[in-house]
Amino acid sequence: MVAQIRSAEENEERVALTRNKLVLEQARAVGLLGAAKNTRLSGRVPSELIDAAKKRAHVTSDTELLELALSRLALEDDFGARLVGRKGSIPADIDLGI
């Protein structure tokens, strides 16, 4: 049982690290991340929030967390909004074959 839990945790970490890598690569590809770090961001937030976010993202530094979080936000698609916007655009009497 302990081995299964450890395996699940290791798998979760691998998935998170792969996802992080892909997000940061995509952010670099569209020019959001580069060699120059020319802006400082400062703010006050609960330490519990930072700790939970770092744990979930499997990162250790505040800079890693900020780059990842901001990249995810900047790259976020608008699928939900587009889906809701299509409400009513398919005729109610269409045969979906279900």
MDAnalysis code that builds the backbone (N, CA, C; Angstrom):
import MDAnalysis as mda
import numpy as np

u = mda.Universe.empty(294, n_residues=98, atom_resindex=np.repeat(np.arange(98), 3), trajectory=True)
u.add_TopologyAttr("name", ["N", "CA", "C"] * 98)
u.add_TopologyAttr("resid", np.arange(1, 99))
u.add_TopologyAttr("resname", ["MET", "VAL", "ALA", "GLN", "ILE", "ARG", "SER", "ALA", "GLU", "GLU", "ASN", "GLU", "GLU", "ARG", "VAL", "ALA", "LEU", "THR", "ARG", "ASN", "LYS", "LEU", "VAL", "LEU", "GLU", "GLN", "ALA", "ARG", "ALA", "VAL", "GLY", "LEU", "LEU", "GLY", "ALA", "ALA", "LYS", "ASN", "THR", "ARG", "LEU", "SER", "GLY", "ARG", "VAL", "PRO", "SER", "GLU", "LEU", "ILE", "ASP", "ALA", "ALA", "LYS", "LYS", "ARG", "ALA", "HIS", "VAL", "THR", "SER", "ASP", "THR", "GLU", "LEU", "LEU", "GLU", "LEU", "ALA", "LEU", "SER", "ARG", "LEU", "ALA", "LEU", "GLU", "ASP", "ASP", "PHE", "GLY", "ALA", "ARG", "LEU", "VAL", "GLY", "ARG", "LYS", "GLY", "SER", "ILE", "PRO", "ALA", "ASP", "ILE", "ASP", "LEU", "GLY", "ILE"])
u.atoms.positions = np.array([
    [0.821, -1.203, 0.000],
    [0.000, 0.000, 0.000],
    [0.862, 1.265, 0.000],
    [1.911, 1.259, 0.810],
    [2.809, 2.407, 0.877],
    [3.502, 2.607, -0.472],
    [3.877, 1.497, -1.114],
    [4.529, 1.582, -2.423],
    [3.592, 2.184, -3.464],
    [2.304, 1.852, -3.389],
    [1.328, 2.403, -4.329],
    [1.174, 3.904, -4.127],
    [1.140, 4.326, -2.879],
    [1.009, 5.753, -2.574],
    [2.243, 6.498, -3.077],
    [3.426, 5.936, -2.815],
    [4.661, 6.567, -3.273],
    [4.682, 6.645, -4.797],
    [4.255, 5.570, -5.449],
    [4.221, 5.548, -6.909],
    [3.254, 6.605, -7.443],
    [2.104, 6.736, -6.812],
    [1.122, 7.742, -7.240],
    [1.688, 9.145, -7.055],
    [2.377, 9.378, -5.946],
    [2.972, 10.690, -5.693],
    [4.070, 10.997, -6.708],
    [4.893, 9.992, -7.020],
    [5.955, 10.176, -8.010],
    [5.366, 10.450, -9.390],
    [4.293, 9.750, -9.720],
    [3.633, 9.975, -11.007],
    [3.042, 11.383, -11.064],
    [2.422, 11.818, -9.974],
    [1.853, 13.166, -9.925],
    [2.947, 14.214, -10.110],
    [4.100, 13.981, -9.485],
    [5.211, 14.918, -9.628],
    [5.728, 14.942, -11.067],
    [5.875, 13.761, -11.672],
    [6.331, 13.693, -13.067],
    [5.381, 14.433, -13.996],
    [4.082, 14.239, -13.798],
    [3.084, 14.911, -14.630],
    [3.174, 16.425, -14.438],
    [3.278, 16.865, -13.185],
    [3.360, 18.300, -12.901],
    [4.608, 18.911, -13.520],
    [5.738, 18.229, -13.392],
    [6.979, 18.767, -13.954],
    [6.927, 18.809, -15.478],
    [6.317, 17.799, -16.087],
    [6.162, 17.797, -17.548],
    [5.246, 18.930, -17.983],
    [4.140, 19.107, -17.272],
    [3.206, 20.190, -17.589],
    [3.892, 21.540, -17.438],
    [4.651, 21.707, -16.368],
    [5.371, 22.965, -16.152],
    [6.332, 23.241, -17.299],
    [7.076, 22.219, -17.682],
    [8.044, 22.367, -18.761],
    [7.358, 22.797, -20.054],
    [6.233, 22.166, -20.362],
    [5.507, 22.494, -21.591],
    [4.958, 23.913, -21.563],
    [4.426, 24.324, -20.421],
    [3.890, 25.687, -20.297],
    [5.002, 26.712, -20.497],
    [6.139, 26.492, -19.846],
    [7.246, 27.441, -19.965],
    [7.832, 27.450, -21.372],
    [7.895, 26.278, -22.019],
    [8.365, 26.229, -23.413],
    [7.417, 26.995, -24.328],
    [6.121, 26.842, -24.105],
    [5.149, 27.555, -24.928],
    [5.257, 29.065, -24.682],
    [5.438, 29.459, -23.437],
    [5.585, 30.883, -23.122],
    [6.832, 31.454, -23.798],
    [7.921, 30.687, -23.812],
    [9.134, 31.132, -24.505],
    [8.891, 31.246, -26.010],
    [8.182, 30.262, -26.558],
    [7.935, 30.226, -28.005],
    [7.143, 31.434, -28.486],
    [6.261, 31.955, -27.654],
    [5.475, 33.117, -28.073],
    [6.072, 34.435, -27.570],
    [7.273, 34.356, -26.993],
    [7.981, 35.564, -26.597],
    [7.647, 36.117, -25.232],
    [6.989, 35.350, -24.395],
    [6.641, 35.845, -23.062],
    [7.787, 35.689, -22.067],
    [8.629, 34.705, -22.302],
    [9.794, 34.488, -21.442],
    [11.043, 34.590, -22.291],
    [12.038, 35.250, -21.773],
    [13.292, 35.378, -22.498],
    [14.439, 35.479, -21.523],
    [15.563, 35.891, -22.019],
    [16.759, 35.986, -21.191],
    [16.669, 37.132, -20.183],
    [16.038, 38.222, -20.578],
    [15.989, 39.404, -19.713],
    [14.882, 39.282, -18.668],
    [15.267, 39.413, -17.425],
    [14.291, 39.507, -16.339],
    [14.375, 40.947, -15.860],
    [13.510, 41.784, -16.418],
    [13.645, 43.218, -16.223],
    [12.546, 43.861, -15.380],
    [11.703, 43.047, -14.756],
    [10.627, 43.598, -13.935],
    [10.581, 42.873, -12.599],
    [10.408, 43.644, -11.554],
    [10.280, 43.054, -10.220],
    [8.811, 43.139, -9.820],
    [8.306, 42.048, -9.282],
    [6.919, 41.974, -8.835],
    [6.915, 41.769, -7.331],
    [6.111, 42.536, -6.639],
    [6.087, 42.442, -5.184],
    [4.649, 42.534, -4.702],
    [4.364, 41.807, -3.668],
    [3.031, 41.861, -3.084],
    [2.982, 41.040, -1.808],
    [1.941, 41.197, -1.071],
    [1.754, 40.460, 0.175],
    [0.636, 39.445, -0.026],
    [0.944, 38.189, 0.220],
    [-0.046, 37.117, 0.154],
    [0.203, 36.174, 1.322],
    [-0.813, 35.399, 1.707],
    [-0.616, 34.454, 2.801],
    [0.437, 33.401, 2.457],
    [1.314, 33.112, 3.406],
    [2.360, 32.116, 3.176],
    [1.758, 30.748, 2.882],
    [0.574, 30.473, 3.434],
    [-0.090, 29.193, 3.170],
    [-0.437, 29.049, 1.689],
    [-0.819, 30.151, 1.061],
    [-1.139, 30.131, -0.363],
    [0.109, 29.825, -1.189],
    [1.201, 30.486, -0.857],
    [2.461, 30.255, -1.567],
    [2.915, 28.812, -1.375],
    [2.886, 28.334, -0.148],
    [3.326, 26.959, 0.137],
    [2.477, 25.937, -0.604],
    [1.165, 26.133, -0.605],
    [0.261, 25.196, -1.289],
    [0.486, 25.219, -2.800],
    [0.690, 26.404, -3.353],
    [0.915, 26.525, -4.796],
    [2.241, 25.890, -5.200],
    [3.285, 26.109, -4.407],
    [4.583, 25.489, -4.692],
    [4.476, 23.967, -4.615],
    [3.772, 23.497, -3.609],
    [3.616, 22.044, -3.451],
    [2.860, 21.464, -4.638],
    [1.787, 22.112, -5.030],
    [0.965, 21.628, -6.145],
    [1.727, 21.658, -7.468],
    [2.525, 22.704, -7.673],
    [3.265, 22.862, -8.922],
    [4.611, 22.138, -8.893],
    [5.004, 21.667, -7.716],
    [6.299, 21.001, -7.554],
    [7.452, 21.918, -7.938],
    [7.401, 23.152, -7.438],
    [8.496, 24.094, -7.603],
    [8.976, 24.511, -6.223],
    [10.185, 25.064, -6.166],
    [10.737, 25.420, -4.863],
    [10.941, 26.918, -4.668],
    [11.141, 27.655, -5.748],
    [11.423, 29.084, -5.573],
    [10.213, 29.946, -5.917],
    [10.204, 31.129, -5.330],
    [9.133, 32.085, -5.621],
    [9.167, 32.500, -7.092],
    [10.363, 32.664, -7.649],
    [10.498, 33.065, -9.050],
    [9.921, 32.002, -9.975],
    [10.241, 30.733, -9.709],
    [9.679, 29.642, -10.518],
    [8.160, 29.669, -10.457],
    [7.639, 29.847, -9.256],
    [6.189, 29.863, -9.071],
    [5.547, 31.012, -9.837],
    [6.119, 32.189, -9.738],
    [5.563, 33.352, -10.442],
    [5.624, 33.184, -11.955],
    [6.763, 32.723, -12.469],
    [6.875, 32.527, -13.921],
    [5.854, 31.517, -14.410],
    [5.705, 30.440, -13.679],
    [4.772, 29.397, -14.074],
    [3.326, 29.896, -13.998],
    [2.976, 30.520, -12.893],
    [1.602, 31.004, -12.715],
    [1.244, 32.074, -13.748],
    [2.141, 33.016, -13.970],
    [1.866, 34.071, -14.935],
    [1.828, 33.522, -16.364],
    [2.691, 32.555, -16.658],
    [2.669, 31.935, -17.990],
    [1.356, 31.212, -18.219],
    [0.917, 30.451, -17.212],
    [-0.360, 29.746, -17.353],
    [-1.505, 30.716, -17.582],
    [-1.512, 31.790, -16.843],
    [-2.573, 32.783, -16.995],
    [-2.522, 33.448, -18.364],
    [-1.335, 33.819, -18.802],
    [-1.188, 34.496, -20.089],
    [-1.536, 33.582, -21.263],
    [-1.286, 32.282, -21.111],
    [-1.524, 31.335, -22.199],
    [-2.900, 30.671, -22.135],
    [-3.625, 30.947, -21.086],
    [-4.931, 30.299, -20.882],
    [-5.839, 30.538, -22.081],
    [-6.462, 29.460, -22.523],
    [-7.367, 29.615, -23.666],
    [-8.750, 30.083, -23.183],
    [-9.592, 30.417, -24.120],
    [-10.926, 30.913, -23.772],
    [-12.003, 29.882, -24.109],
    [-11.669, 28.600, -23.967],
    [-12.594, 27.541, -24.338],
    [-13.933, 27.658, -23.609],
    [-13.881, 27.876, -22.308],
    [-15.123, 27.964, -21.532],
    [-16.036, 29.073, -22.022],
    [-15.470, 30.233, -22.235],
    [-16.262, 31.371, -22.707],
    [-16.829, 31.101, -24.094],
    [-16.015, 30.501, -24.965],
    [-16.490, 30.195, -26.313],
    [-17.594, 29.137, -26.272],
    [-17.448, 28.140, -25.399],
    [-18.460, 27.095, -25.283],
    [-19.789, 27.688, -24.819],
    [-19.743, 28.494, -23.787],
    [-20.971, 29.121, -23.281],
    [-21.566, 30.048, -24.329],
    [-20.718, 30.732, -25.080],
    [-21.186, 31.640, -26.128],
    [-21.917, 30.924, -27.259],
    [-21.656, 29.638, -27.411],
    [-22.323, 28.872, -28.475],
    [-23.686, 28.340, -28.041],
    [-24.055, 28.553, -26.794],
    [-25.332, 28.057, -26.279],
    [-26.473, 28.516, -27.180],
    [-27.266, 27.558, -27.592],
    [-28.409, 27.857, -28.434],
    [-28.095, 27.925, -29.915],
    [-26.856, 27.697, -30.306],
    [-26.503, 27.811, -31.714],
    [-26.764, 26.525, -32.500],
    [-27.022, 25.425, -31.809],
    [-27.367, 24.167, -32.478],
    [-28.880, 23.973, -32.318],
    [-29.571, 23.709, -33.414],
    [-31.018, 23.533, -33.333],
    [-31.387, 22.404, -32.364],
    [-32.431, 22.623, -31.582],
    [-32.858, 21.661, -30.575],
    [-33.339, 20.347, -31.218],
    [-33.797, 20.396, -32.450],
    [-34.349, 19.197, -33.071],
    [-33.314, 18.408, -33.900],
    [-32.055, 18.753, -33.802],
    [-31.029, 18.033, -34.572],
    [-30.836, 16.628, -33.999],
    [-30.658, 15.654, -34.879],
    [-30.434, 14.282, -34.462],
    [-28.950, 14.060, -34.244],
    [-28.550, 13.894, -32.970],
    [-27.148, 13.706, -32.636],
    [-26.737, 12.240, -32.713],
    [-27.656, 11.344, -32.981],
    [-27.345, 9.933, -33.096],
    [-26.984, 9.277, -31.777],
    [-27.467, 9.826, -30.709],
    [-27.167, 9.261, -29.394],
    [-28.291, 8.344, -28.965],
])
